Amino acid sequence: MASLADYIRDIQKKHPGNNRRNKALNWEAVQPTLLKGRTNRIMIFVGSFNPPHIGHLNLLTHAFYHGGQDLDVRAAIISTSSDSNLKDKFEASGETMRFSKKDRDKLWKYDERLPEWAWVYEDSSSELKALRRRLREKARLDGYDLEYVLLYGPDGLDLYEHEGVEEEPEVVEEESKGVEEEPEGVEEEPEYYRSDYNHVLICDVSRKAVSLDQNETLRRFHGFEPWRKLELDEQSLEQKASVEAEKVLEILKEKAPEEYQRAVERGDHSVKPSFVDTIKDSEHIWVCAATHDAKLQWRFVRFDRSAPDYKETEISSTVLRAAMKTGEGDQLMASLKAMALSPERLWARRSRWSPHLQAAVDGEKRTN
């Protein structure tokens, strides 16, 4: 096993980048590891996140846990777009509420719900690209196979040119409620053409954006095979489960000797991952491979909305900004807690959102 955080620390000592404080500190406790004999993958989640909200967090978490165990995703890196890209994106629409990259990074970073396996990368996209290359090379030299998975929200299905196939299913957007939606978790300059991504994963947990036809097929991408349900390789999964069990036993032996002894007596089946959830997840995963290279794949992870008590909740950066522009007092705080990441941090800095709020904040200061 190799520690991902240790690798990154070694790389950053030689190549600190522009942000010298950008350390994988939240990986100190959980220590995501790379394993030999398999392809380890890191999920990369890029977007404007203006501002980040729980829909983004739910998307990241669902994709990580339910995107398919065959991908072997070990960790995730979140990267917000630059201030200049954000300005270019919103100038045309007249949107004035724009958060700096520094603020957007911190809203992600300081939210207590951020998983331990996720790292907010605070440097530029070009520095991240260099880090990906160096990390992959360093891992390869030590005998570890490392790849990256690019994560998109449901709008990712519209990023690629589709085949003109007769009777192909339509992309069905949720009904607009008077506000033009912006894509969730989609970077301005599509990343999927970059060579270090073999997989692009799209998940619709944050907002339902596509429908399947009666044959449960998605629209075909140009240059790709037709979509198909994910097929599980049970033998491979069994081998991976055994390796995971060995890893757990190794950690127990070092940190909890008594529990380690009990686990050994019970057999490694007691610490092996269950196949039940893996099989259940595969029912909602579709894949398609490039016709020229089967290793280049798109994967669609469809969120199961069939539960009788399920209720769709509309959360987007557009909706959140609208609430921030119009809400006041307790109503505003309630909206932030319901939708935003690091809501207390947003509340404390609410005078930055829009000039019309400055007077209200100044009035509160005079009253106090």
Protein Blocks (a to p, Z undefined) as FASTA:
>chain_A
ZZfklmmmmmmmmmnojblmlcckklmmnopaddehiacdddddddfkpacdfklmmmmm
mmmmmnojklopabdcdddddfklmmmmmmmnopabdcdfklmmmmmmmpmklcfkbccd
fbdfklmmmmmmmmmmmmmmnopacdddddddfklmmmpccdddehiacddddddehiac
ddehiafbacklpmklcbdcddfkloccbdcdfkopacddehiacdddddddfklmmmmm
mmmmmmmmmmmmmmmmmlmmmmmmnopklmgccfklmmmmmmmcccdddfklmklccddd
dddfkbfkbccddddfklmmmmmmmggcjllmmmmmmmmghkllmmmmmmmmpmklmmmm
mmmmmmZZ
